[in-house]
Amino acid sequence: MATLEPFLVLAEAVSEGRISPSEFSLVCLPLYKGYGGPYPTAEQYEAATDLFYVAHDYDSAGIGMPDLLNDDQVRLKAADIARRMRVLLQ
């Protein structure tokens, strides 16, 4: 069964400035795509998916589109998702 904790650690790291948005995208995209098993709840799946889309929208140049989010937007969105994740894990 998949757990939310790795995504929470990643969301907190980028929102707190411990890693850059570029580093966040490099880790988040393959982590999400390769993560196995169902999530314990639909809400946890949604939170992980929302974080994936933040990374995707930041790194959209890799698929031939301009980036949709800047560094500050990534940090703010990741902070919001991390708060949701913490509540879900209580």
C-alpha positions in Angstrom: 0.0 0.0 0.0 1.3 3.4 -0.9 1.9 6.0 1.8 1.8 9.7 1.8 4.8 10.4 3.9 7.4 10.6 1.1 5.3 13.2 -0.6 4.9 15.1 2.6 8.6 15.2 3.1 9.1 16.4 -0.4 6.4 19.1 -0.2 7.8 20.4 3.0 11.4 20.4 1.7 10.5 22.6 -1.3 8.1 24.9 0.6 10.7 25.5 3.2 13.5 26.2 0.7 15.6 23.1 1.6 15.4 22.0 -2.0 14.8 24.0 -5.2 11.7 23.7 -7.3 13.9 22.1 -10.0 15.1 19.5 -7.6 11.6 19.0 -6.3 10.4 18.3 -9.9 13.3 15.9 -10.6 12.2 13.8 -7.6 8.5 14.2 -7.5 7.6 13.3 -11.1 9.3 9.8 -11.1 8.3 9.2 -7.4 4.7 9.7 -8.2 4.8 7.8 -11.5 6.6 4.8 -10.0 4.8 4.6 -6.7 3.1 1.3 -6.2 -0.1 0.2 -4.6 -3.3 1.9 -3.7 -3.4 4.8 -1.2 -5.2 4.3 2.1 -7.8 6.9 1.2 -9.0 8.8 -1.8 -8.0 12.0 -0.1 -4.4 10.9 0.2 -4.4 9.9 -3.4 -5.7 13.3 -4.3 -3.1 15.1 -2.3 -0.3 13.1 -3.9 -1.8 13.8 -7.3 -2.1 17.5 -6.6 1.6 17.6 -5.7 2.5 15.7 -8.8 0.7 18.3 -10.9 2.6 21.1 -9.2 5.8 19.4 -10.3 4.4 18.8 -13.7 3.3 22.4 -14.2 6.7 23.7 -13.1 8.6 21.4 -15.4 6.2 21.6 -18.4 9.1 22.8 -20.7 10.2 19.1 -20.8 7.0 18.4 -22.8 7.3 21.3 -25.1 5.2 23.8 -23.2 6.3 26.9 -21.3 6.4 26.4 -17.5 3.1 27.2 -16.0 4.4 27.9 -12.4 7.3 29.9 -11.2 9.5 29.1 -8.1 7.4 31.1 -5.6 4.1 29.5 -6.9 5.6 26.1 -6.5 6.6 26.8 -2.9 3.2 28.2 -2.0 1.3 25.4 -3.6 3.5 22.8 -2.0 3.1 24.4 1.4 -0.7 24.3 1.0 -0.6 20.6 0.0 1.8 19.8 2.9 -0.7 21.2 5.3 -3.5 19.1 3.8 -1.2 16.0 4.0 -0.4 16.6 7.7 -4.1 16.7 8.5 -4.8 13.5 6.5 -2.0 11.7 8.3 -3.2 12.6 11.8 
